[in-house]
Amino acid sequence: MGNAYKAQEASFQSGKYVLAGDREGWLSLFADDAVVQDPVGESPLDPSGQGHRGKDAIAAFYDMVIGPGDMQKFEITGSHPAGDECANVVEIRNVLGDTVVEMQMVVVYTANDAGKLTSLKAYWDFNKTMS
């Protein structure tokens, strides 16, 4: 099994863990030096635009963004593995208090030889989605 398929399998597990609210399961998918950019670039979720680096930062991201929500939908509508990466088209519905976030995004996952995620990059427009 090449790393592309390792990345794809980890991406599928990521979606399942997010839907289930399984923080520890989700965090277990990542290598110790992984980077999460969700969304890619500068946003109120990542003012530096450099991503959340390392397990502690990724755990803090989960606690700030994923954990407080009620993720009602995380559907992968397309999955494209290549090299050591996998790009998924994902539709989500997340309820954060009085705010309902529904969007489509592209999420690119990179895996190492052990099948651990070294990178998760989610492509979506924060300003457009949260306005």
Secondary structure by P-SEA (a helix, b strand, c coil): ccaaaaaaaaaaaaaaaaaaccaaaaaaacccccccccccccccccccccccccaaaaaaaaaccccccccccccccbbbbccccccccccbbbbcccbbbbbbbbbbbbbcccccccbbbbbcccccccc
